Amino acid sequence: MMSDTPSTPREEVIVLSDGLRLPGTLGLPKNPRGLVIFAHGSGSSRLSPRNRAVAAEIQARGCGTLLFDLLTDEEARDRARVFDIDLLAQRVAGAVAWARRNAETIGIPIGLFGASTGAAAALVAAADPRLAIAAVVSRGGRADLAGNHLSRVRCPTLLVVGGADREVLELNRQAFVRLNCRKGLEVVPGATHLFEEPGALEQVVDLAASWFSAAFARALSDSDRPANARCQ
């Protein structure tokens, strides 16, 4: 497992989303290329050592990160809410809006990193063109739960699945076909759902960081070009 020793300070913040004050952790390197907002899966939170380790590695590659709790403590005890993809997507969308207002992150491209059910929420949010999401990466995610929203996602989307996570891999293959955007499906050989095998999570980070970096570079390049010269 990677060492959870970030190269940038962590700042505890309050994310205003869906009328709620949700605790979050913001990590920003100097002159970040973009901001990656994490959407965790069921049973996880912003305090997940795995998510924090991944966030630290992404920060080390020049991107900011925001981890936040999608549900309140009371909501998290309600299994129906834990698996309410539309509700989770609404919270993700709220976090994006918050980041666009926040003085430290205003004006930089935003990507979404989702795991498990959080990946479906990230994809549903990304399907909303008003959010202008630069990229999505799913780690062992239930992309299939995004349903009809999949065909409306337009930003570059990468699905990363463990080779030994056979059921989720098949569901991701089915979801991949429904995506109508720049897309990739990467299989980490021998990895199970949580990528606990030696070196597996490091492969996820390398794939995710490269995907986000390329997408953020394109987004920044487009923002510097005249509006009538940008790709449609």
N, C-alpha and C positions, 0 to 999 in steps of 0.2 A: 504494500500500500504506500502511496505517496506521502511524504511528510507534509503535515498541515502547518507550514511556516510561511505565511504570505510575505511577499516582498514589499507590500504597501500596507499602510495602517488601515484597520477596519473602523468604520464609523457606524454606530448604531443609529438607525433612523426610524421614523414613523411614516409608513406608506399610507397615504390617504387613497383608499380604493373602495368603490361601491358603498360609500357612506360610512366606512369603517376606518379605524386607525389600527393598521396592522404592523407589527414590529418587523424590521428588516435590518440587514447588514450590507452596507455599501463599501466596496473596495475600489479605489481609483488610483491607478498609476499616473505618473505625470504625463500629460498630453495623451489621454487614452484614445485609441483608434475607434472605439465604440464601446457600447455597454451591453453586457450579456445579462439578461434577467432570467433567473432560474425559476422553473415551475416544477416543484417536487411532486412526487407521487404519494399515494395513500400510505399513511403510517410514518411519513417523514416530515421534516420541518427545516427551517433555515439553520437549525443547530446541528443538522446531520454532519458527522465528521467526514463522510464520503463527499457530500456536496461542497463542504468547506475546503477540502483538499483539492477538488477539481477547480473550484473558484480561485484558489491561490495560484494554481498552475496557469490558469487563463490570465490572471493578473500579471504573472511573470512574463507573459508573451505580449504585454502591452495593451490589454483590454480591461475595461472596468467590469465589475460584477455587482449584481444586486440579488441577494437572497432574501426572501420575505415569506412570512407565513400566509398562505392563501386563505386559511380559515382561522377563526377565533378558537380559543381553547374549547369553548362550549360546542361550537359547530363541529370541531374535529372528533367529538365523541358521538356524533350522529352519522352512522354509516351511510345513510342516504345522501348526506351532503358531501361526504368524502368521495363519492362516486358520481356526483352531479357535475358532469363535464361542462355544461353551459354555465353553471355558477362559477366553477373554477376559471373558465375562460374569461368571464366577466371580471374576476379579480385580477387576472393577468392584464387585461386591457386597462384596468384602473391603474395598475403599477406602471404601465407604459405611459399613460397620461401624466402620472405623478413625476416620472423621470423627465418628461419633456418640459415640465414646469420648474424642476429643481435646478437651482443656479449652477450646481456642479456638473450637471449632465445635460443641460439644455444644448441643443444643436448638434449632438453627436449621434451617429447611427445606432439603432437598437436591434439586438438579436435576442432570440428566445431559446433557452436550453431546457428541454423538458425530459422528465423521466417517468416511466410508468403511466399513470393516469394524467400526470402533469404534462406529458408530451401531447396527449389529445387536446388538453386545454390550450396549450401553446399553439397548436395547429388551427384550432377554431378561432383563436384571437388573430392569428396571422392571416386568416381568410378575410378579415375586415380590411378593405383597402385604406380606410381612414387612419389606421394605425401605422401604415407605411413601415412595416417590419422589414429589416434588411435581410434576415436569415433565420432559419430554424434548425436546430439540431436536436434529435431525439435519441436518448440513451436507453435502450431496452424498453422503449415506450410502447404504449398501446395506441399507436397511430390509427388503428382501425376504428377506435371509438370516436374519432372526429367525424365519421360518417360522411354525409354529403358535403361537408365543408372542405373536404380534401381537394375536390376538383376546383375550388375557388382560391386555393393558396397560390400566390404568384411569386413569392420570394424564394430564393434558393433554399432547398430543404434537404437535410442529410439524415438518414435513418441509420443508426448504429445498433447492431444486435449481436448478441453472443451466439456463436455457432452451436453451442450445446443447449441454448434456450429455444428448443425446436418449435414449440407451439407459438411463442411470440414471434419467432423468425417467420413462420408461415403467415401469420397475421400481418406482419410488416411487408412481406412480399405482395400480399393482396392490396394493402394500402398504397404501396409504391406505384402500382399500375394506375391508380386513380389520381395521382398527382399530375398536374399539368404545368409544371414549372421546371426550372433547372433543379435537378435532383440527383441524389446518390444513395445507394444502399451498401453499407459496409458491414461485413461479417467478421467479427473477431474470433479466430479459430479457437475452439475449445472453451470459450468463455460461457459461463452460466448467467443467469438473469442479473445478478448484482456485480458481475465482473470482478469477482473476488480472487480469481486466479492470478498468480504472479505475472506482472506486466500487462494484464488485460486492461486495467483502468488507465494506465499510461497510454495505451494505444487509443483509447477513447479520447483522451485529452488531446493527443496529437492530431487526431482526425478533426475534432471539434474546433481546435484553435486555428487550424489551417482553413477550415470552412468559413469561420467567422471573419478571419483576417482578410480573406479574398473578397467576401461579400461587403465588408466595411469599406475596403479600398474602392470597390465599384460604387458604393453609395456616395462616398466622399467625392469621387471623380464626377459623378452625375450632378452632384450639388454645385460643382464649380462651373458646369457647362450651362450655356443659355437654355432656357426651358424648351425652346423649339428645336433644340439639337439633341435632347436626351432620348434614350431608347423608350419606346412606348411599351 
